[in-house]
Amino acid sequence: MTPRDLEFFGTDELIDELLRRTTFQGVVVHSRDEARSRDWDGERVFNVRFNANLGTEEAGRLLDVVGRYLANSG
């Protein structure tokens, strides 16, 4: 698949493909509604998705570590 091929897939299709891969061990955080611009008006709702390679507790710990890293790097 080339980067140009990615233009033909929607966000949900790309996330589904990533989560199907047995080599993926992580968490996907994405806007519930597709963002068309970098500017935010009001609040934005996010979805968190992960596959069977991580349990719920593991995914939560990963998000906690990422959150602490972001808080400390700003």
LUMKOL-882100 format. One record per residue: residue in one letter; x negated, y, z of N, C-alpha, C in turn. Coordinates in steps of 0.02 Angstrom, whole numbers, padded with zeros to 5 digits, always signed. Example, Ala and Ser with C-alpha at 12.3 -4.5 7.8 and 13.67 -1.06 7.14 Angstrom:
BEGIN
A-00660-00284+00390-00615-00225+00390-00660-00165+00390 S-00642-00112+00354-00684-00053+00357-00645+00002+00394 
This chain:
BEGIN
M-00042-00059+00000+00000+00000+00000-00045+00062+00000 T-00030+00108-00044-00068+00170-00047-00030+00225-00010 P-00064+00278+00010-00029+00333+00044+00030+00359+00003 R+00024+00358-00062+00079+00381-00105+00141+00337-00098 D+00130+00272-00087+00186+00225-00079+00227+00241-00017 L+00196+00270+00034+00231+00285+00096+00288+00335+00086 E+00283+00376+00035+00334+00426+00022+00402+00395+00008 F+00404+00332-00010+00467+00301-00029+00502+00267+00029 F+00474+00271+00089+00503+00239+00147+00524+00290+00199 G+00579+00277+00232+00603+00320+00285+00565+00306+00350 T+00572+00350+00397+00538+00343+00461+00556+00277+00496 D+00620+00261+00498+00641+00199+00532+00611+00137+00499 E+00608+00138+00433+00578+00081+00397+00504+00073+00414 L+00469+00129+00417+00397+00127+00433+00385+00103+00505 I+00426+00126+00551+00419+00105+00621+00436+00031+00628 D+00489+00009+00594+00507-00062+00596+00450-00106+00570 E+00418-00084+00516+00363-00122+00488+00305-00125+00538 L+00289-00070+00568+00235-00069+00618+00250-00115+00676 L+00311-00114+00701+00330-00156+00758+00333-00230+00741 R+00342-00247+00677+00342-00317+00656+00272-00348+00657 R+00222-00306+00654+00153-00331+00649+00129-00358+00716 T+00103-00418+00714+00079-00450+00775+00016-00417+00802 T-00018-00379+00760-00079-00345+00782-00065-00279+00816 F-00003-00254+00813+00014-00190+00844+00027-00201+00918 Q-00010-00166+00959+00002-00169+01031+00001-00097+01055 G+00059-00067+01056+00065+00002+01075+00137+00023+01080 V+00146+00088+01082+00212+00118+01091+00221+00172+01037 V+00279+00175+01008+00295+00227+00959+00345+00274+00992 V+00328+00337+00994+00373+00389+01019+00391+00433+00960 H+00456+00439+00946+00476+00478+00888+00539+00516+00902 S+00548+00571+00867+00607+00611+00874+00668+00572+00850 R+00722+00576+00889+00783+00540+00869+00809+00566+00803 D+00807+00631+00795+00827+00662+00732+00763+00681+00694 E+00763+00668+00630+00703+00683+00592+00687+00758+00594 A+00626+00773+00610+00604+00843+00614+00582+00865+00544 R+00609+00920+00522+00592+00946+00456+00542+01003+00460 S+00529+01027+00521+00481+01081+00528+00444+01073+00595 R+00391+01110+00603+00352+01106+00664+00385+01146+00720 D+00428+01194+00703+00461+01236+00754+00519+01199+00786 W+00526+01207+00851+00580+01175+00888+00631+01227+00907 D+00694+01211+00898+00748+01253+00923+00782+01213+00978 G+00779+01238+01039+00811+01203+01095+00773+01141+01115 E+00811+01090+01135+00781+01028+01158+00781+00976+01102 R+00734+00930+01108+00730+00875+01059+00733+00810+01098 V+00768+00761+01072+00775+00696+01104+00729+00647+01068 F+00693+00607+01108+00645+00559+01080+00666+00488+01096 N+00647+00443+01051+00654+00371+01062+00586+00341+01075 V+00584+00290+01116+00522+00253+01129+00535+00181+01108 R+00490+00155+01066+00498+00086+01042+00432+00049+01049 F+00437-00015+01065+00379-00058+01069+00402-00128+01052 N+00355-00172+01034+00373-00239+01014+00358-00289+01070 A+00365-00352+01055+00357-00404+01106+00285-00413+01129 N+00238-00379+01097+00168-00382+01119+00157-00347+01185 L+00203-00304+01205+00201-00269+01269+00266-00280+01305 G+00262-00291+01370+00322-00294+01411+00344-00223+01429 T+00402-00217+01459+00428-00151+01478+00381-00116+01527 E+00357-00153+01577+00311-00123+01626+00246-00102+01594 E+00219-00142+01549+00157-00124+01515+00166-00062+01472 A+00221-00057+01437+00235+00002+01396+00241+00063+01440 G+00274+00056+01497+00281+00112+01544+00214+00135+01571 R+00170+00087+01588+00103+00105+01612+00063+00141+01558 L+00068+00116+01496+00033+00148+01441+00056+00220+01432 L+00121+00232+01434+00147+00299+01428+00125+00343+01486 D+00120+00315+01546+00097+00352+01604+00024+00374+01594 V-00018+00328+01571-00088+00344+01559-00095+00399+01506 V-00057+00392+01452-00059+00443+01399-00036+00510+01426 G+00018+00510+01465+00043+00572+01494-00008+00606+01538 R-00042+00568+01580-00093+00596+01624-00152+00623+01583 Y-00171+00587+01531-00225+00610+01488-00207+00677+01456 L-00146+00682+01429-00125+00745+01397-00122+00802+01447 A-00098+00788+01508-00094+00840+01559-00163+00866+01579 N-00212+00822+01579-00280+00841+01600-00322+00870+01543 S-00301+00860+01482-00343+00884+01426-00321+00953+01401 G-00268+00979+01429-00243+01045+01406-00276+01100+01437 
